[in-house]
Amino acid sequence: GRRTHVWFMGGPPALMADGTAMHAGWRRPPTKRWTADTCMRIFGLCFAASLLVLPLLPAPLVAPGCPSGGPACAAPCALAGRQHWGGRAAPRAPARRRGAVFGCGRTLRGGRAAGGKRWCGEDLDIEMLRFARAVLPQPSTEAWLAKRKMFQVVENMAKKVLAPSAIALPFGSSANGCGEASADLDLVLYAPPRSNGADPEGCANERRKRRQKETMRMLWKMFFGCGKHGLVQDENRVFARVPIVSFRDRDGLCSCDVSYKNYLPLFNTRLIRAYSEMEPRLPVLAVVIKRMAKIVGIASTIHGYISSYAWTLMIIYYLQVIHGLPSLHEVELSLKGLPEEGLERREFATDFAEGVGLSKVPEELGPGALLRGFFVFYANTFRWTSEVVSVRLGRRTWHSDPELHENLNRELGLCIEDPIQRSRNLNFALSADRLQQIREVIEQADKNLASGAGLPEFMLEGVSPELPSSWLQDPEEKLRGSIGCFLKVPARTLSCECQYCGQVFEHRQLLEHEAICKTHMPLARGPPPSSSARIASRTPCPPELLEPDKPFACAQCNKTFSQLYDLQQHQAATRHAGTVTLRSGPLGVPPAGAPSNARSTCSSTRKPGATRVCSRSSGSLPGCTSSRATRP
């Protein structure tokens, strides 16, 4: 913990005699008094050793055309082009001297790495490739075989529990090409719909309840039947907003999270996977930066920061803005021609190009130069209060850009647009103090890398000190092989049933259709309204559509909750406003048709469908006269 804090938050300038950092609160150990005779002997030994070692070192090479005219790497200088970053010239790559002290007290051994076709021009490139080789999945390894075995076992379980035609679809870090080999396996189960059309006599609320009960029943069967297939029960969260059950193998090599008919993460995974296949240096940057963020503790939404998925989008946005990485959404629009009417008002952008092999990032830039450029961009050029990280647009985007979704929250800095769900801002759990901590960490990392430091020592613990010659000769081929070891999300058309109206759509169209049906639940029996009509008037959830077990709802997003405390936590994280209750509508507003001075009172005998909202000792809620605290 002390070494982590020193590297990212700045260490003391003083160094001890042995080269280690001296922190505040540490006492210098008693030093030995050296006599003049002892010092002369040590100096003589060092001078004799240097005379023996210096003739054995190779002569420095000068690359032809190198603007610096000094010792150069195998490729031309990466940052010698003096690219411009927001109006100022980017700093040249700092000279990596022998014995340069890291910010964490470690010394860098050796000078320029020997050999290498490209991307291996400096020691930071070697360190990043060593780390990527250690954490990215490699074929025929123990973790790789365990994850594929787990995938086959869960899919066989789904065929027995759901239907013979059921399949398991991977998503997340195990399939997007930018995750570590030790990441958990995330799967979503799919089964073809049983009905072929909408049920005009059915109720949308009842159909949604049946869908929830079906999901819980299927996941319960898999959770309690996993022992027959050699798996161990890990965690059961079938009552969460997205029901999930977790398994693990008996050897503890792989754990798996399983959900049912949760199709949104599939598009995010395929998008990141397409960018990884187009630019193989992206996985190296992603695993290094996300590991740094996780060690410092700024890559978790549970603690009020941003997710690792948001960090990956920040890396892609940097490559797009500075180095010209194309936007796959824009490439798809250019292939289709002009966008159809109303496309900019849709909530989901599921159309993007895949299999694009053209990356405009200069080939002479190694992972080390891109890592330094990432921190330089977000420490000096990025406008935290007025700029939006939009991978979908692929250009510098501001809060007032008309192509952004109008429901995107822009109140707090570091706005990160979800490229699939356009109305979702990935800073939903971020606060002002957490944002300041992220900026301080990025600025400190920029200073450390600019001073010549390499990766922190704690990141390279357990990593092989040598890089194989095959990785030195052609690292791009090795990285593409590692990307191929990730599980593949099949690019097939899935027929899915809407949980509100029962109609069957392609899974690309289902997300937008369900968003319309969810907002206009009373209109779910007929044809769904247009996208422009839904966005023009966002109707709050009517009180009569709430459920007895979830009597509270957010008036802005229509999510229902079983307790008022959960609703308050949701609104504190999403900055939503407005509360709807089952009996009295919005809190503090009397029911329709009641006198202006009337209040909803709690009775000892509760009718079916009614809800008691009572006061507590700390304060009373409007619409309740009882002094006894009871649950709904």
C-alpha angles and dihedrals in degrees: 000000000000093000091049092052093047095053098045103029099038129269131231116277095230121095129196125234093265093053098256121130119261110218130199110278095026120119119219109243116242109276126217118248110242120211123217091250092055092049092051091051092051091047091051093051092050092048092050092048092051091052089055097045103040097067089054095057117096119251115259115259125220114212113227112253094014106152092211093055092213137101107320139187127253089271126045116281110291099217097028091103089076094223116198122247111195095324100321130090116255115243119255119252106279117246111260102219124193111268095012107170117237123226087253096053098263123127124224112238122218132359128258115355114256119241126359134144096222140327088042100085098118140027094256089060090053092049093049092048090048090052093045092050090052098048105030116087116267125196121264094010122138094251092046093053093044092053093050091047090052090050092053093046094051092047091052089050090052092052090055097042103035110023138311088255095052118122136190119233120200123220139163128041094343093062111022096077095237101080135094124256091242093059119119120261113249118197135177119202121224130193126175114257117262096214126062100209148000123307105228092192096050126097118237093222093051092046091052090050091052089051091052092048091048091051093049093046093051094047092046090054091051093045096052095037098051092095091070089061098049097263131125125225111248112167137349117208103158091137094058123106087260105031112228136173123195131213135179134192122253092251093055093234098122138021126195135204114204127196132173127236094343100144103165097083090055091069094047090051095049091048094053090043091054091052091048092052091047095049114027092189090067095077090053092053092043098053093044097047095041091049089051091049093048093049092051090044101241098116102076129090090200090070094043102267134103127283128252088251088060091051089053090052090051090055092049091047090053091051091048097048100040106027104028102249104172122242111243091210091055091045090054091049091050091051092050094043122225115009118252120257114282095017093126090057097055118110097217126052103194097153113095135138121261131192094035107156099183116101119175095199107121111258094221092065110096127202091265093057091047091049092053090045091053093057092041090054097049094039098049115008108034115092104223097190101043108023128087124210099229115171089172093064096034097209141083103299128191133197092257095054108130093214092067118095112265092227093056109121110237101170100107128047124258096049109191114189117212102235091214103037099040096191093057121095112201092212091074092123096040123111131190096260092046090051090053090052091053091051092049092051092049092048092049092049089050091054093048094050092044090054091057101264121146131207116321115269094239090061093057096049108122093012119125110258093218129063116215117248091243090062090048094050099046114002092166092064092048092049092050088051090053091050089052089058091067118097112265124236105221113239094219132132113256122199108221133182123229110241092215107043102014096234119143119236140163109271091246090060097037096077094057092042094051090049089057094045092047093054094046102037094156088058094049094102093064132042112310117255122253122272093247092052091050093051094043093061118021103195116209118237109278113237093233091063094058121105127238091238092048106036098160126075137178109244092213103049100016094231114155127221136189095220134036091231091061090051091051091050090049093051092046090055098041098033091232122152137206130059129218123194131197098245111028104025113228114019110270094016116110119232119272113280095019122123117268092250095044124114133195108252129201118238130200092236111056122204122223109278095017122119131209114220107184137180127255132211092261093057143322130256120233114256096037132092100180119107094201117095111227133161122247 
